[in-house]
Amino acid sequence: MSGTRALLEVQDLQIDIVSAKHRHNVVENVSFTIDHGETFGLVGESGCGKSITALAMIGLLRSPLVISSGSIRFRDRELRGLPERELRKLRGNRIAMIFQEPMTALNPVSPVGRQIAEMFVLHQGATWHEAERKAVEALASVQVPAPEQRVKSYPHEMSGGMRQRIMIAIALACKPDLLIADEPTTALDVTVQAEILKLMKELCSARGTAVLMISHDLGVIAKMCRNVGIMYAGHLVEQRPVEAIFRSPSHPYTNGLLNSLPRLGSRGIHGRKRLQEITGVVPSISAFPAGCRFQPRCERASALCATTQPDQADLGDEGYVRCFHHG
Amino acid sequence: MLRFILRRLLQMVPTVIAVSLLIFIIFSVVPGSIASSMIADGRGANDPELIERLNREFGLDRPVHVRFGDYIWNLAQFDLGTSFRTRQPVTELIGERIWPTLKLAIAAMCVAIAIGLPLGFFAAMRPGSLLDSITMVGAVSGLSVPQFWLGLLAMYLFALTLGWLPSFGYGEGGLRNLVLPALTLGVGPMALLARTTRAAVLEVMSTDFIRTARSKGMSSFRLVKWHVTRNALVLIITTLGLQFGSMMGQAVVVEKLFSWPGLGSLLIDSVGLRDIPVVQGSILVLVLCFLVINTVVDVLYAVIDPRISHG
């Protein structure tokens, strides 16, 4: 471990969609750090650039998406411009990823045991025989019953929750430093969700694995994370410790997100009231507004917001917000 | 698995019966008969008595349902009747001709697989590259070129101009005579296979599990070996099976062109002569080949893809 330095430092990351004629910005000025063993949350609506940011962390952005500027430092090493060969050594081994759709994220014609075993063959130079044995252990560690039999099962013979456990087993097989979890529970039932989150939390804290948790579900974030970043239209608009976000949201968008959550017992206190929504829709990538990207939907917007992008404003609790009218 | 194969084989029986019925009906209603074709050949005058005598001799004067009953009864005993022309049993005639056709189809399929499959694969690995463009242009041309023309060109180049290979005939059944017909017959399936393989590999490459595999940190080579090939094969095998089946039929043109003594040329000759038992028998055997190949494809599916149940 590299002592006091953060595990992952993302500085001013900019990702664009580049075609022969156009260049559209997808992610801009995104900066955050994740410490060893920390769980950092990234929240935002669909299409706000969360998953793209995550894919950039492991060098899996595919054309037409390109990182245009900024830096991604992992364990004091710049990942941008790292040769593919070096990146491959990190992928799966030091930085692992879990995806949203457990139904399609596993190879349908390969037994799950083999899909876990691949990790040991790839990164630890194990023989297939050793790797298969380790796969049984890995399955047991994610609490899959009868792991000796289950290694031979195919994904279609398993439930969604079970498949996500397999994904976790694959991701944590090489005891990575960082786990990127891209909406790991979105496709699951609520009860299974809770089990999977608990399992992830336990396994990661036992192994000292840091987590970049991507979700649109604030409940999941509240349960799992220490720090959280709120993304809107490719901008990280607010980044705070999780209690601070829930206690006193500063950006109007964060505020809107929290207000749109249904609360147990709110009817008793405030009477029968319609759930609040954020008016308008997320702009499309080709039509991001100038200035603050949230400005067309913002009730606090002024003339300044339409022309100038707000800078980071420190909030004193190790967090910041990008808004002229925060509070 | 064995039960699955047996069941698929049993399912062929009703299909075979339906097809035999269809073939019989078609040849009962087509105009012309062996008698008139013999006479047209100049073997006799347009004599009603002669026609009647011939019809009686071949049993064509009996009502249709009686003939059909006979036909099915004989079929059940693997007897396809006797050729009107040569008086040889049809099974014997077909027996002589089936091996050259099978040999030709298998050789053509080997050409198609050996060239089409790797080309499709490489094209898909580098979509938009020069190799991809050349392959796809080649594939479209290969699919569009008529076989008889391609065969003539091949004959002209390799037999007449260069003198490397014999231009036609079966010879002693050796490889030299097989090359040109097999290439001619193989070009179409090769082109289609290259296209299908490219599409299948591209489809697999865009799936979520390939993204998972990439996130595991594997090289492109391992990605293809461990995850792409088997999934793409599921799609490719369909095309392979269908192509092999239809190739048995398409061989008619190529066999005729290269004077290849296969089932196709037997069929064409017999149609011209209205030698109905031989025509019926040949078609039935071709259909059987098609059915067997389809069954093999189904079994292969079940072997490759665990999601297909054997139950």
Interface residues (C-beta under 8 A of the other chain):
Chain A: I58 L60 L87 R88 K89 L90 R91 G92 N93 A96 M97 F99 E101 T104 A105 L106 N107 P108 V109 S110 E118 M119 L122 H123 Y154 H156 M167 I170
Chain B: T207 D208 F209 R211 T212 A213 R214 S215 K216 G217 M218 S219 R222 W226 H227 R230 N231 V234 I304 D305 P306 R307
